[in-house]
Amino acid sequence: MQKKVIGYQKYLPQPLYNWLIRFEMIPYLIKWLILSIAIGCLAGSSSAIFLTTLDWVTAYRNAHNWVIVLLPLAGWVVGILYWHFGKTVASGNNLLIDTLHHPTQKPIPLLMAPMVYVATLITHLFGGSAGREGTALQMAGSLADQLHKPLGLNSYDRKIVLIAAIAAGFGSVFGTPLAGTVFALEVYCIGKINYQALFAALAAALIADWVTQHLWQVGHTRYLIGQVPAPDLALLGWCVLAGVVFGICAAVFSQGMHRATAFFQRYINYVPLRPVVGGTLVAGAVWLLNDTQYIGLGIPTMVQAFQMPMPAVAFLLKMLFTIVTLASGFKGGEVTPLFFIGALLGNALSYGMPLPVGLLTGMGFVAVFAGAANTPIACIFMGIELFGADSGVYIAVACVVAYCCSGSVGIYSRQQIGEPKHPSWQVHANAAEKDTSSS
């Protein structure tokens, strides 16, 4: 069949056309560079404001631990806010993923940004166990999505804008722009990466990270992994075993989140009452344990875990605190708690595995998240950005194995399956796609 000739190709020799067509990308790159600068500035500035105020409320809570007794009241406030004003944005990150799958649907409400910002600060101020990536992603996504109508962007461009916003939000809140880029490309569809948005995602993530760290002078926690032995087959075998454990942990957390959420929805019909019950359980557990290291972000405990052995049950307690907090309706995110859970699980494995405690802690830090979010490549990049390239082989093995062993259900329920992890799961992937298309 003869190839169809379009445009000015028919007037030019083929070698000259092949050379000129390269320059057609220049307007495209300029367009997305300008949009990425806007997205990066919005995401980086919102992350900087969020991280700064989050530090303030965390410091206040640490200095006044008595406020934890008010966590049920704080839950009531969060529940009332979302019940009366935030029903359209209550699904959070899943709304972003849904919009990526259906970019022709109505804009993400701008209300999402202030709602999740205020609710997350309330959650952390009074002692909920939550993270920060959910807030950063939702703020960046809702702000960036306001651009598509005034600029007359089509659905294809809107999808790229949202991917770039997710990359910018993730990269700026953790100081890992490369991981943020890949996370945005692979998070919404398991097993597939959208390379068409690669340039915009990378540009937005780099700009957002620069805005956060250099323009606003907001820093990030640095973790020291310490000694990294030269890889050999025996040590990599232990990495595989650790990856299996991390994957199982990721699956337990994801299933626990979904089941606990369903439990609260089934047995507590009045939505504002759910975080009241969850807040009562969390505050009561803090009082019984007389220990506050399992609430909030838990960064001091994670930093300590890289240096010395920690209690073997610490990861399990953090998992329970986080599941109750988020499933009952408090806001924040799952990622930083997953870092804590994975780091402390890796630390616990050091009691029986011949790998340095810092290395196992770092492996768990990113591998449990890789399994729970179904984003193994992003987590490999994150491990290298946070801990250095020396640990890259160990990080990669742990993340890939954890991803393979974590099942098909992750923390983001609206993820679709592009390529199943195992061929025998193809029937489930097809059924899920059919259900999504018919809904």
N, C-alpha and C positions, 0 to 999 in steps of 0.2 A: 504494500500500500504506500502511495506517495505521501510524503510528509507535507502537511498543510503549511503554506507560507503566509505569514501575517505581517502587517506593519511594513516597515522600511526594509525588512530582510530581503524582499524580492528585488530591490534595487541595488544591493551591495554584494560583492563577492563574499562567499562564505567565510573565509579567514578573517576578513575585515569585520564582518558582522559578529563573529565570535569574540573578537577583541573589544568591539564597542559595547556589546551587551553587558560586559562587566560593570560599566559605569551606570547602568540602570539601578544598581543597588545604592548609589550615592544618595539620591533623594530619599530613599527608604531609610537609610541609616541616619540621615539628618533629621527626618521626621521623628524617628523613635528616640534619638538622642535628646531632642527638645522635650518630648513627652516624658522621657525617663528622668530628666533633670527636675521637671515639675513634680513627678511622682516621688522621686528620691527626697526632694526638699520637704514635701508634705509628710512622708513616712518618717524621715529622719528627725524632723522637728517634733512630731507627735511622740515618737519613741523617747526622745530626750526629755520632754516634759513629763511623760509617764514614768520613766526610770527615776528621775529626780524626785518627783512627789512620792513614788513608791518607797524610795529610800527614807524619806521623811516619815511616812506613816509606820514603816517597819522600825525605825529608831524610836519613835514614840511608844510603840507597843512594847518593845524590849525594855524601855525605861519605866513603863507603867503596866506591868503584867495583869493588873487587876481588870483592865478593860476586856480581857478575854471572857469574863462572866457576862458581858453584854453581847456576846456573839449571837445568841438567839434573837435579841432585839435587832441586831444588825441584819440578820437573816430576814426578819419581817420587813425591814426597810427595803432590802434588795427585792424581795418577793413582790411587795406593793408596787415598786417602781416598774418592774417588768410586766406585772399583771395589768396595770392601768395605762402605761405609756409605751412599753417595749415589746408587745406581743409580736410585732412584725420582724423584730431583730433577735428574738429570744434564741433562735437556733444557732446563732454565732458563726463559728467557722464553717459549719455545714451549709449555712446560707451562701457563703463565699463559694464553696465547692459546687453547690447547686447552680449558682449563677454562671460558673465556668462551663458547666455542662449545657446550660440553656441561656446563652448570652443575649437572647432576644427578650427575656422577661424584664419586668419593670426594674428601675434602678434600685440599688441597695439604699435604704433610707440613710440620710446623713445622721439621723438620730442615733444610729448604731455606735458612732464614735464616742459621744459624751456619755451614753448609757453604760457601755462596757467599761469606760474609764472610771466613772464614779463608782460603779458596782465593784470593780476590782479593788479599788482603794479601800472601800468599806470592808471587803472580805479580808484583806491583809491587815488593816488597822485593828480589827477585833479578833484575829487569830485563826482565820480559815486556812486550810492547807490548799494552796492553789499556785499556779504559775503566772507567767506574764506574756507568753507568746500569743495566746489567744487574743488578749487585749491589743497587742501591737498589730497583729494581722487584721483584726476587725477595724481598728482605727484607720490603718493604711488603706484597706480595701474600700471602706465606705467613703473616705475622703477622695480617693482616686476615682471612684466610680461616678462621682459628680461631674467629671470632666467630659464624659462621652456625649452627653446631649448638647452642651454649649459648643463643643468642637465638631459636632456632626459626625462622630465616629460610628462606623457600622459595627455589626455584631462581632465580626472577626477582630477588628481593632479593639473593641471593648474587652474581649477575652484576653488579649495580650496585655492591656492596661491592668486588668485584675491580677494576672500572673506576675507582672512587674511589681505591683503593689505588695503582693504576698512576699515576693523575694526581698523587697525593700524593708518591709516590716520585720521579717524574720532576721535578715542580715543585720539590721541596725539594733535590734533589741538584744542580740547575743554577741555582736561584734564579729560575725562570721559571714561576710558577704558571699563567699563562694558557696558555702553550705546553703545560704538563703536562696541563691540562684537555682541550685539544683532541686532544693526542696519545693520551690514553687512550680518547677517543671514536672515533677513526678508525683506530687501529693494527691492530686485529684483523680488520678487514674492509675490503678495498680498495674505495674508491669509495662507502662508506656511513658515515654518522655516527649514533651512537645518542644521540638527544636526550633519551631518557627518563632517562638517567643524568647529564644536564648539571648539575643543581643539586648533586647529591652530589659529582660530580667537581670542580666549581669550589670548593665549600666545603672539601673535603678538601685540595685543592692549596693554597688560601690559608692554611689552618690549618697544614699541614705546613711551608710556607715560613716562616710566622711563628715556629713552634716552632724550626726550624733556625736562623734568623738572629737572632731576638730573645731567645727563651728560652735557647737554648744558645750564642748569640753566635758562631755559625760563619758566616763570610762566604764570598763567592764572587768569582771572578776577574771583573774588568770589562775590557771590550775597547773601545778608542777607535777608531772608524771614521774620524774626521777629516773632511776636506772631502767634502761631498755636493753635486754640481752640480744645478741645476734640471733636471728631466726634460725631454727633447725627443725627437723621433722618432728622430734619429740615435743618440743614446745608448741609447735603449730597444732599437733594433735590435742594438746591440752586446750588450745584456743578453740578448736572445734567443739570440744566438750563444754567449755564455758559458753560458747555461742548457743548451744542447745538449751542450756539452763536459762540464758538471757531471753531466748525466744519463748520458752514456756512462761517465764515471768511476764513478758509482754502480753501474751495471750490471756493470762489470768487477769492482768490489769484491765485489758480491753473488755473482756467478758464481764468482769466485776463492775465496770462502769456502766455497761449497757443494762445489766440485770438490776443493779441498784437503782438506776434511773427509772426503769420499768416498775420497780417495787414502789418507789415514792409516788409515781404517777397513778398506780393502781389503788393504793391504800389511802392516799391523801388527795382528795378531790380538789380541795381549795388550794390553789397554787401558792399563794403567799405563806401558807402554813408549812410547806415542805422545808424551806431553809430554816425555819424556826426549829423544827424537829432535828434537822441535821446539825444546826448550830448548838443545840442542847447536847447532842451526843458528842460532838467534838470538844466542847468546853468541859463536859463531864469527864471525858477521857484525859484531857490535860490535867484536870484536878486530881484524878485518881493516880496518874503516873507521876505527878509533880515534875513534869518535864515539858519544856516548850520547844524542843529541837525538831519536833515533827509538824509544826505549824509554819505558816508563811512559806517562804522560798526554801529555807533550810541551807543557805549557801555556806555559813560557817561550818556546819557539820560536813558538807561535801568537801570543803577545803581540807579539813582535818583528816578525812578518810583517805586522802592521797598520801598521807604521811605515816599513818599508824593503824593497827587493827582496831576495829570498832565492834560494838555489839552485833552479834550475828542476826538478831531479829529486827534490827533497825529498819531494814528495807521493807519488811512486812508491815510494821507499824505505820510507816509513811504511806504505804499503799492504802491501808484502811482509812487513815485520816483524809487522804485525798479523795478517795472514792465517795466517802460520806459527804464531804464538803461540796464537791462538784455535782454529784448526782442529785443532791437535794435542792440545787438551784443557785448556789453561790457562783460568782464569776471569777475568771482568771485564765487559766489554761492548764493543760496536762503536761506540757513538755518539761518545765523545770522540775516538777515532782517526779517525772520519769527519769530525769537526770539523777536525782537524789536516789530513787529506788534502784536504778541500775548501778550507780556508783557504790552504794552500800552493799548491794548483792555481790558485786565484784570483790569488794573488800572482804565480805564473808567467805567467798570462795578461796581467798588467799590462805585460809586456815588449812586447806587440803590440797591446793595446787601449787606446783613448784614454779610459780611466776611471781615477780615482784608485786607487792601490794599496790603500789602506785599504778603499775601497768594494768592489773586486773580491774582496779577502780576506774581507770580511764576507759577500758574496754566496755565495762558495764554501763558507764555514763552515757555512751552513744548507742550501744548495741540494743539495749532495751527499748530506747526510743525508735531505733530503726525498725524493730519488730512491731511495735505498737502503732506507728504511723505509716508503715509500709513504704519507707523512704530510705533504703539502704545506701544508695549512692550519696545522697545528701549527708548522711551521718558519717560516711567515710571521710568526706571533705571536712565536716565539722571536727572530727577527731584530729585530723592533720592540722587544721587551723588552730585548734585549742592546745594540742599537746605536742605538735611538731611531727616532721616527716619520719623521724626514727621509729616511731610507733606505728607507722602506716600499715605495715603488713599485718600486725596483730589486730589493729582496729578493723581492717578490711575483712579478715576472716571472721571475726566475732560478729560484725554487722551483717554480713551475707548469710551466715548460718542462722543467726537470730531471725532474720527476715524469713528464711525458708521454714523455720520451725514455729512461727507465730500464728499460723492459720490464716484464713482469708478474711477475718473480721478484725478491724483495727479500731482506733479511738475515733476516727472520723466515719460516721455511719453512711455519709453520702458519697464516699469514694466509690467509683465504679471499677470493675475488673477489666482491664484492657488485655492483659495476658496473664492467665492464672499461674500460680507458682508451681503447679504440678499438672501434667496433662489430664489426669483423672478428674481434676476440678473444672474442666472445661464446661461440663454440663451445668454446673452451678453458676458459672460465669454467664452462660447463655440465658439461664433462667432469670438471673438478676437483671441482665440487660433488658429482657422482655418485660419484667415487672416495672422497671424504670420507665421504659418507653410507653407503657400503657397507662401509667399513673398521671 
